[in-house]
Amino acid sequence: MKTTLVIFGITGHLAQSKLLPALANIIEAGDIGELSIIGVSRREVEQFTVLGEHHHQLNGTTSMLQMDVENPDDYAKLKDYISAGEGEQVLFYLSVPPEYAANIIEHLGQSGLNRAPNKLLLEKPFGTDLASAQEMIDHTAKHFDESQVYRIDHYLAKEMAQNVVMFRATNAIFRHLWSNKYIESVDVMALESVDIEGRVDFYEQTGALRDIVQGHLMQLLALTLSDIPDELNWDTLPALRLMALESVQPADPRYCKHAQYQGYRDEVNNPDSNVETFVSLKLESTDENWSGVPLTLTTGKALDAKKTEVRVNFKRSHDAHSNSLVFKIQPDEGISIDLLVKKAGYEREVQSQKLSYMYPSDTRLPEAYEQVLVDAITGRKSLFASSGEVLRSWEILAPVQRAWQSQDGIQTYKKGSDYHDIINS
Ligand code: BG6
């Protein structure tokens, strides 16, 4: 089927840093059928400048359309410009600040561009809390059927996040061990060494809880806790993730921590900002397989290292050591298991070692946004968040959102800190 991909916000940070490189790779790989890209921007811009280093791969496939997304009349112009024929699909990718999304959706609906097989690709944030997420979902549902809506959480599409599912589904040893009978705790973390990278307005409205925890970390947790059947059908994954999240209980603010890196207030030019750049939450599930297992989600900016991983810690059989299975989402994508082995030599000494698999350095791991785009084009929804998942994650976070809103001041940490030090201070 021929696909037209309309990108609203082609000159923005996301399109430039993630979507265009992903599209360049997809087109180079060349197996998704006929594709044309329309880049929408408010200002008149040179296509050559917009495509930058990807001009060579995307030039013949891409064209630019100048339109005001707030002006309903411009959607007739868009419709004429697209001129999709019978059986062709148009994907609308909203790579725009959240305040524009509702109007664009409405105008697409009113101009008839919402008809199947067309699809709507939405970027987070999906609301800012439970009530606004519900409002956004209801508004979207007035114009697009849920089957046409692709809510992007690019963490779900990371190679190693998919591997959490694949590994669990296919390795019998771990299938047998996957419950509170053998698992002591689960830690999900996305630590970043970068700061907010100049995204002042975005971050002041968002903060780490909304930016990373509500979607990315909740989804990694859901993949880890979901009840994967013997015969896994990937299409059922959103429903399995939702079931897992439904058993995770609303967060208790007493066991949750937030903090802000020093210098943040100057950077955003707001001396009173209490926006958090670090979050650590302790959650629990009432699922019979998971009750009693502490589930920790941690994220932060301007830390000492970049590391995203899911760490499953197994129960100890004697004093000190717990075997941990680690899904290294990034960097050094792979899987490792901490083991104790005999130290070589005449003495009976024990030492800690890792059994690990890392993808060979010459393996090309597709970027998450490549997978997102390919799956949206081919209509595979397993790596997109359903409305139910979005709402449940906000429900889980609601108590901490309330508690933090009413709190004065915020703990701070030095840039380059180790996350343990922030949690323990
Ligand atoms: C984005 C957040 O969703 O994910 C950013 O808005 C964050 O703040 C980014 O830096 C991290 O993504 P990745 O793929 O580099 O881990």
Residues whose N, C-alpha, C, O or C-beta is under 5 A from the ligand:
A	BS01	BG6	D211
